[in-house]
Amino acid sequence: MAVINKQDFCRSGHDRQIVGVTKSSNCKACNQIYMRLYKQTPDYKRYISSYNREFRESEWYKNYQKSSVVKDIQKRYRQEHPELYRMLHSVCKAKRKLRIPKFGQEGILNFYKSCPTGMVVDHIVPLQGRRVSGLHVLWNLQYLTPQQNLSKGNKYGN
């Protein structure tokens, strides 16, 4: 006869050996229910997005991203996983090729050559944006300062 231990079950009665436990030793089934309810609260998305924005705009994060530690980690990862890096890079190149149509290519080379000093060429509608994707055509190009281009990112409009 098997001895049933109280620690094998959570408060809700889930068998922890079957359901599993999280890193903090909570029942995975209960944790999923809690997270589903938590994400339905009205302020959840606003809180998460404001927290992420504040964190990304903090001086510590900006300095950390520029630090040699991050670059060394990225370089080591590329060296340890060359096939994965090549695959991801080829996917990016293939997606970029899809954004270059046969029409509207006249004058692009001249646009790049006549870029003023201290400015960079930017796509008004990003080629691989989250909500909208543009094309690599002359009327989708503009000149921006590097700072404006970095702050704009892969966004269109607001």
N, C-alpha and C positions, 0 to 999 in steps of 0.2 A: 504494500500500500504506500503510495507516494505521499509525502508530507507537503502540504500546501503552505507556503510562506506568505505572510501578509504583504511583504515587500514585492511580491510578484504581480500585485494588482494595484492600480492607481485608485484615487478616491471615487472615480466614476465607475470603477469596476472593470476597466480594460486590462487585459492580460499583457503586462509589459514585455514578456518574452516573445509574444506573437506580434504585438503592435510595434515594439521598439521604444527606445528612449532617446531624447535629445542629448546634446552635450552637457546640458545643465541637469540631467537626470530626470526630466519631466516626461510624462507619457506623450508620445508623438500624436496620438489621436486627439487628446485633450488640447495639445498645443495647436493643432490645425484648427480646431473649433474656436479657440481663443483668438487666433490670428484672423480668422474669417470675421468674427464679431468686431474685433479691433479695427480692421480695415473698413468696416461699414460706418464707423463714426464719422460725422461730418467734417471734423477738423483734421482727420488723419492725413489726407493728401496735402493740404495746405501746410501742416506742420512738417511733414517729411520734405516737401519741396523747399520750404523756407530754411530748414535746418541744413539741407544739402547745399543750397545756395550760399548761406552764411559760411559754411565750412570751406567751400571751394574759393570763396572770396577772401578768406582769412590770409594774413601775411604768412603764417606758418606753412599753410598748404602750398602757397605760391612758391615760397623759398624751397620747400621740400621737393616740389615737382622739378625745379630747376637744378636741384642738387646733384652731385655726381653719384650719390647713392642710388637714386632712381635710374639714372642712365646706366650704371653698372649692372643693376638688376635686369634691366631690359636687354642689355647686350649679352649678359650671361644666358638669359632665357632663349634669345635668338640662336646662340651658339649651341645650346643643349638640345634645342628642338628645331633644327634647320628645315626638316621636311614640313613641319606645321607652318613655320614662318613663310616658306616658299608657297605653300598652298594658299594661305590667307592673302599673300601678296598677289598671287595670280588671280584670285577671286576679285580683289580690288581693281586690278588692271582690266579684267573682263567687264566688270560693271562700268568702269570708266569708258571703255570702248563703246558700250551700248548708248552712252550719252552724247556721242559725236555723230550727228546726222550728215548725210551727203550734201544737204543744202546749207546755206548760210556760212560757209567756210571762207568766202572771199573777204579779205581784209583783216583776218584775225592775226596773221603774222605781222602785218604793219602795226596793228593795235598794240601787240606785245613790244615791238621794236620802239614805238614812240612813247613808251611808258616814261613819265617824268621821273627824275631822280628822287629817291626817297619814297616812292609810291610802289604799290604792287597791283597786279591785275587780279580782280576778284569777280566771281560769278554773282550776279544779283540774286538769282534763284539758284541755290546750291545744287551741285550735280548729284549729291547723295544726301539730301535732307531727310529729316524724319517724317515730315508731313507732306512735303512736295519736293519734286526733283526736276531740275531744269536741264537744258541742253547746252552743249558747248558751241554756241553760236555768237556772232558778233554783237547782236543786240542784247545779249545776256552778260556782257562784260562791263566792268567799271574800274576806275582807278581809286584805290583807297590807301591810306597810310597803313603800315604794318600793324600798328596798335588797333586801328579801327577794324582791320581784317580779323585780328585775333579775337576781339570782343564780339564781332558778328558771328564767328564760328560757322556752323552748318545750319544757320537759321535764316528764315525768310520773313521779313516784316518784324513783328514784335516777337 
